[in-house]
């Protein structure tokens, strides 16, 4: 899956699932603030990731994820690893 395809897919499901204007989803923006995530929302986010990209997410995977760019990089690295296996 190409980088641009992954970003488009991520932005689409984040905008829809969390009812956020897609224009607010930018690489440097704070993921938690823009999506207004609380602890239950993180569970929803994990479910959405697993459903869209078919890999398991561990809570500790989110430790270093602050911006959308961090989130994109995480998803892309996991998708690429999965495709190589």
Rosetta silent file (secondary structure, phi, psi, omega in degrees, C-alpha in Angstrom):
SEQUENCE: XXXXXXXXXXXXXXXXXXXXXXXXXXXXXXXXXXXXXXXXXXXXXXXXXXXXXXXXXXXXXXXXXXXXXXXXXXXXXXXXXXXXX
SCORE:     score description
SCORE:     0.000 S_00000001
   1 L     0.000  132.988 -177.090    0.000    0.000    0.000 S_00000001
   2 L   -78.234  154.212 -177.918    1.419    3.384   -0.981 S_00000001
   3 H   -52.071  -50.085 -177.598    2.088    6.177    1.508 S_00000001
   4 H   -63.653  -36.549  178.014   -0.546    8.500    0.030 S_00000001
   5 H   -64.466  -42.801 -179.859   -3.159    5.723    0.031 S_00000001
   6 H   -63.933  -46.238 -179.675   -2.522    4.997    3.706 S_00000001
   7 H   -60.503  -45.548  178.911   -2.728    8.694    4.645 S_00000001
   8 H   -61.325  -42.757  179.284   -5.978    9.113    2.702 S_00000001
   9 H   -64.663  -45.243  179.051   -7.488    6.039    4.291 S_00000001
  10 H   -60.557  -51.487 -178.406   -6.441    7.132    7.789 S_00000001
  11 H   -59.978  -38.565  179.036   -7.763   10.680    7.355 S_00000001
  12 H   -62.804  -49.492 -177.600  -11.034    9.342    5.964 S_00000001
  13 H   -74.429  -29.816  176.572  -11.801    6.992    8.817 S_00000001
  14 H   -67.198  -43.911  179.752  -10.595    9.433   11.501 S_00000001
  15 H   -61.274  -43.074 -178.720  -12.777   12.204   10.101 S_00000001
  16 H   -72.772  -50.638 -175.272  -15.791    9.916    9.921 S_00000001
  17 H   -65.035  -39.430 -175.055  -15.334    7.983   13.175 S_00000001
  18 L  -104.928    6.974  175.913  -14.491   10.988   15.343 S_00000001
  19 L    50.702   53.952 -179.154  -16.652   13.517   13.462 S_00000001
  20 L  -117.144  140.096  175.878  -13.777   15.915   12.875 S_00000001
  21 L   -60.478  126.057 -176.570  -13.406   18.306    9.962 S_00000001
  22 H   -57.780  -26.614  179.563  -10.819   16.725    7.662 S_00000001
  23 H   -66.975  -21.735  178.996   -9.048   20.096    7.315 S_00000001
  24 H   -80.446  -15.366 -178.873   -8.031   19.888   10.989 S_00000001
  25 L   -88.679   95.988  179.319   -6.193   16.617   10.381 S_00000001
  26 L  -125.460  155.001 -175.751   -2.707   17.790    9.429 S_00000001
  27 L   -53.013  -39.390 -176.569    0.653   16.071    9.979 S_00000001
  28 L   -86.936   -6.820 -177.509    1.829   18.482   12.691 S_00000001
  29 L   -72.799  150.648  178.841   -1.465   18.675   14.594 S_00000001
  30 E   -75.120  119.467 -176.532   -1.843   17.026   17.997 S_00000001
  31 H   -57.492  -50.261 -176.223   -3.780   13.770   17.545 S_00000001
  32 H   -63.699  -42.331 -178.328   -5.356   13.759   20.998 S_00000001
  33 H   -69.679  -46.940 -177.072   -6.452   17.404   20.899 S_00000001
  34 H   -64.569  -42.408 -178.744   -7.878   17.420   17.378 S_00000001
  35 H   -85.996   -5.002 -178.241   -9.803   14.173   17.861 S_00000001
  36 L    51.784   53.146 -175.734  -10.670   15.110   21.477 S_00000001
  37 L   -79.928  134.126  166.924   -9.630   11.638   22.630 S_00000001
  38 L  -115.281 -175.714 -174.337  -10.342   10.296   26.064 S_00000001
  39 H   -61.543  -36.162  178.546   -9.454    6.811   27.305 S_00000001
  40 H   -70.793  -33.669  178.184  -12.570    5.222   25.778 S_00000001
  41 H   -64.889  -32.341  177.153  -11.915    6.928   22.446 S_00000001
  42 H   -62.947  -34.919  177.056   -8.507    5.245   22.310 S_00000001
  43 H   -64.628  -44.383  176.670  -10.308    1.901   22.409 S_00000001
  44 H   -60.044  -40.809  179.763  -12.449    3.019   19.471 S_00000001
  45 H   -63.242  -42.416  177.931   -9.308    4.147   17.670 S_00000001
  46 H   -61.459  -44.886  179.985   -7.665    0.754   18.184 S_00000001
  47 H   -61.684  -43.514 -179.694  -10.750   -1.041   16.845 S_00000001
  48 H   -64.034  -42.284  178.449  -10.864    1.208   13.782 S_00000001
  49 H   -62.010  -49.142 -177.888   -7.157    0.633   13.080 S_00000001
  50 H   -62.325  -37.768  179.124   -7.495   -3.133   13.456 S_00000001
  51 H   -70.683  -35.575 -176.709  -10.563   -3.220   11.210 S_00000001
  52 H   -85.538  -28.604 -174.258   -9.012   -1.060    8.489 S_00000001
  53 H  -121.610   -1.513  173.244   -5.476   -2.432    8.459 S_00000001
  54 L    56.309   45.720  168.693   -5.828   -5.983    9.847 S_00000001
  55 L  -141.710  155.171 -178.300   -3.133   -5.905   12.528 S_00000001
  56 L   -82.841  141.705  179.281   -3.297   -5.927   16.316 S_00000001
  57 L  -114.699  134.313  176.008   -2.494   -2.789   18.278 S_00000001
  58 L  -102.198  146.938 -179.764   -1.063   -2.812   21.795 S_00000001
  59 H   -53.789  -37.673 -178.550   -1.704    0.084   24.209 S_00000001
  60 H   -67.180  -15.292  177.370    2.032    0.719   24.538 S_00000001
  61 H   -63.640  -23.561 -176.379    2.176    1.387   20.780 S_00000001
  62 H   -87.491   -4.062 -175.410    0.596    4.802   21.463 S_00000001
  63 L   -54.437  -47.692 -176.881    3.274    5.995   23.885 S_00000001
  64 L   -92.674    5.262 -176.414    5.249    7.999   21.312 S_00000001
  65 L   -91.178  110.436 -179.843    2.312    9.066   19.169 S_00000001
  66 L  -116.175  -47.933 -177.479    1.645   12.767   19.636 S_00000001
  67 E  -102.348  168.398  175.082    1.040   14.194   16.172 S_00000001
  68 H   -63.038  -34.146  177.949   -0.820   12.849   13.181 S_00000001
  69 H   -61.682  -42.264  175.726    2.563   12.388   11.500 S_00000001
  70 H   -58.431  -42.000 -179.379    3.617   10.077   14.358 S_00000001
  71 H   -64.957  -46.628  177.418    0.348    8.196   13.849 S_00000001
  72 H   -57.576  -47.430 -178.022    0.860    7.941   10.080 S_00000001
  73 H   -60.615  -40.996  178.637    4.416    6.691   10.565 S_00000001
  74 H   -61.446  -51.075 -178.159    3.241    4.060   13.061 S_00000001
  75 H   -61.216  -46.971 -177.885    0.489    2.754   10.761 S_00000001
  76 H   -62.762  -41.645  179.192    2.733    2.746    7.690 S_00000001
  77 H   -64.925  -38.055  178.531    5.528    0.890    9.480 S_00000001
  78 H   -69.988  -40.391  178.703    3.065   -1.733   10.714 S_00000001
  79 H   -64.189  -44.512  179.997    1.435   -2.104    7.288 S_00000001
  80 H   -64.229  -40.552  178.397    4.839   -2.459    5.621 S_00000001
  81 H   -64.034  -42.969  179.871    5.994   -5.018    8.202 S_00000001
  82 H   -62.897  -40.232 -177.783    2.777   -6.989    7.746 S_00000001
  83 H   -69.684  -27.656  179.586    3.161   -6.982    3.948 S_00000001
  84 H   -78.704  -22.444 -177.282    6.729   -8.306    4.226 S_00000001
  85 L   -75.227    0.000    0.000    5.747  -11.249    6.420 S_00000001
